[in-house]
Amino acid sequence: MRLILLGPPGAGKGTQAVRLTERLGVPQLSTGDMLRAAVAASSPVGLQAPAMMERGELVSDEIVLSLVAARIEQSDAQRGFVLDGFPRTVGQAVALDTMLGEMGLALDAVLELQVDLNALVARMTGRVAEARARGEATRADDNPDAFRTRLETYREQTVPLSSYYAERGLLRSVDGMLSVDRVAIDVMSSLGLKL
């Protein structure tokens, strides 16, 4: 099964992606993780991305699409994948559709976690405080200003994906403000799966 998870930063996409990948036996393809790995490896892509990421800006479509294409071609993604954090714009969605078509693949569904954007800043602030209290490192872009920039970018660029995928009959929406377990049940149900 080839899926996309949509939702703003802090909506719980990563948490739900883990549950989906365990249930489906397919990998989670997180563009954020791919970008951080590229940065850590000092790859050509990794050398370009850090300053943009720290400011909460999006990395270029070309860079992200090349990372996604390379990852989809890996053997563990042949049975499917859960894309988390990509596409972020309608242009990226069109490019992804084209790329998948050239590979002889297509998406099965797009799952949207619907959340109250205003509640996300408080959620992020609490998550960062808890991580710091445990002595864990936090991401450079996990601060209120960068987070607000990410939310505004989401509103402007990513929200239109809901209509794009709805028009193609792929969109399934669930209430992301419920408990993690309830969201997981609703996500699985929307795909016709049981936990």
C-alpha positions, -999 to +999 in steps of 0.1 A: +000+000+000+014+034-010+001+062+013+007+099+021+000+114+055-011+150+054-013+174+083+005+204+098+037+201+118+029+187+152-003+169+141+010+135+149+019+123+114+051+106+126+033+088+154+006+075+130+031+066+104+049+043+128+017+025+136+008+022+099+042+009+089+040-017+116+006-028+105+013-028+068+049-040+069+061-011+047+086+017+055+079+052+066+094+077+043+099+109+062+114+137+042+124+153+075+144+122+085+158+119+050+170+155+051+185+152+086+203+120+074+216+139+044+228+167+067+245+143+091+262+126+062+274+159+047+260+148+014+256+174-014+219+178-005+228+179+032+252+208+027+224+229+012+196+222+037+206+232+073+202+270+071+168+267+054+156+241+080+167+261+110+146+291+097+116+268+092+117+272+054+110+245+030+139+228+011+136+231-027+113+207-046+141+194-067+161+184-036+132+167-018+119+149-049+154+135-056+155+121-020+121+106-023+127+090-057+159+074-045+142+061-013+112+047-032+135+027-054+150+009-024+140-028-019+121-023+013+097+002-004+088-021-033+056-034-014+046+001-005+054+030+018+040+057+040+051+092+029+053+117+058+061+153+051+059+151+013+044+164-009+040+198+007+027+217-024+005+210-053+035+213-075+053+185-055+021+164-057+020+167-095+058+159-097+052+129-073+023+116-095+045+119-126+074+102-109+053+073-096+036+069-130+070+066-146+078+039-121+045+021-129+032+030-094+003+050-080-009+061-046-036+041-028-047+068-004-040+101+012-047+104+049-053+139+063-050+145+101-073+175+107-062+196+137-068+229+153-037+249+141-039+273+171-036+243+195-004+231+178+018+258+191+009+248+227+014+211+218+049+219+203+059+240+233+049+212+257+067+186+237+099+206+236+097+213+274+091+176+281+121+166+259+144+191+276+132+180+311+143+144+301+176+158+289+169+150+253+181+171+224+154+191+205+154+201+168+167+235+159+134+244+143+114+234+175+110+269+188+078+291+187+090+315+160+102+288+136+071+267+144+047+296+136+066+301+103+062+264+095+024+266+103+020+297+081+039+279+053+016+249+058-015+271+055-003+288+024+013+259+005+000+226+019-036+231+027-045+231-011-034+195-013-066+184+004-086+196-026-060+182-050-063+147-036-101+149-029-106+156-066-087+124-074-108+104-049-078+096-027-084+118+003-095+104+037-097+127+067-096+119+104-098+141+135-062+144+146-071+161+179-084+129+194-062+106+215-033+089+197-051+055+200-084+069+187-067+085+158-049+052+150-083+034+150-098+060+127-068+059+104-069+021+101-107+022+096-104+048+068-082+023+050-105-007+057-079-022+081-082-033+117-057-027+145 
